[in-house]
Amino acid sequence: MITLTEAAVKRVRILQAQRQTNAPLRIGVKSGGCSGLSYTMDFVEELQPLEREYDCNGVKIVINDLYRPHLEGLELDYAEDLMGGGFRFYNPNATRSCSCGTSFATSKDMGKPVACS
């Protein structure tokens, strides 16, 4: 399903410690961005309808079944560079992405793409 690199696992655990929670990480998709879809991430205390919890390299994540086609095979990484740190999404389902790197589209697109400006 989804894999987290060692760097992503470490960063998620740091964020959980900072927030003093063991809540699983919800990874989702929403309409928006230049290419039509954007990733969402947050910690969740309670599962919503259609959500399932998975173990990814020792980190609990929550995925809504509606987003599985967009997220199947996703690799989540974390990297730091001169501009700061951030999560990196490597999605084999992405058919295109915006040059800004914050949005993507798949063949199972949830929304209409918006032109980049």
Residue pairs with C-beta under 8 A, 6 or more apart in sequence:
1 54
1 56
1 63
1 68
1 71
1 72
1 73
2 27
2 54
2 56
2 61
2 63
2 71
2 72
2 73
2 74
2 75
2 76
3 56
3 57
3 74
3 75
3 76
4 12
4 56
4 57
4 59
4 61
4 75
4 76
4 77
5 57
5 75
5 76
5 77
5 78
6 57
7 77
7 78
7 79
8 59
8 76
8 77
8 78
8 87
9 57
9 58
9 59
10 78
11 78
11 85
11 87
12 25
12 59
13 59
15 43
16 22
16 23
16 43
19 43
21 43
21 45
23 43
23 44
23 45
24 43
24 44
24 53
24 59
24 60
24 61
24 62
25 41
25 42
25 43
25 44
25 59
25 60
25 61
25 62
26 40
26 41
26 42
26 43
26 44
26 51
26 61
26 62
26 63
27 39
27 40
27 41
27 61
27 62
27 63
27 67
27 71
27 74
27 76
28 39
28 40
28 41
28 63
28 64
28 67
29 37
29 38
29 39
29 40
29 67
29 70
29 71
29 110
30 37
30 38
30 40
31 37
31 38
31 110
31 111
32 38
32 103
32 111
33 98
33 102
33 103
33 104
33 114
34 98
34 99
34 100
34 102
34 103
34 113
34 114
34 115
34 116
35 96
35 97
35 98
35 103
35 104
35 105
35 113
35 114
36 103
36 104
36 105
36 109
36 110
36 111
36 112
36 113
36 114
37 70
37 103
37 104
37 105
37 106
37 109
37 110
37 111
38 102
38 103
38 104
39 89
39 104
41 87
44 51
44 62
47 53
47 62
48 64
50 64
50 65
50 66
51 62
51 63
51 64
51 65
52 62
52 63
52 65
53 60
53 61
53 62
54 60
54 61
54 62
54 63
55 61
63 71
69 93
69 106
69 108
70 91
70 93
70 106
70 108
70 110
71 91
71 93
72 92
72 93
73 91
73 92
73 93
74 89
74 90
74 91
74 92
74 93
75 89
75 90
75 91
76 87
76 88
76 89
76 90
77 87
77 88
77 89
77 90
78 85
78 86
78 87
78 88
79 85
79 86
79 88
89 104
91 104
91 106
93 106
93 107
93 108
94 104
94 105
94 106
95 105
95 106
95 107
96 104
96 105
96 113
97 103
97 104
97 105
98 104
98 116
99 116
100 116
105 113
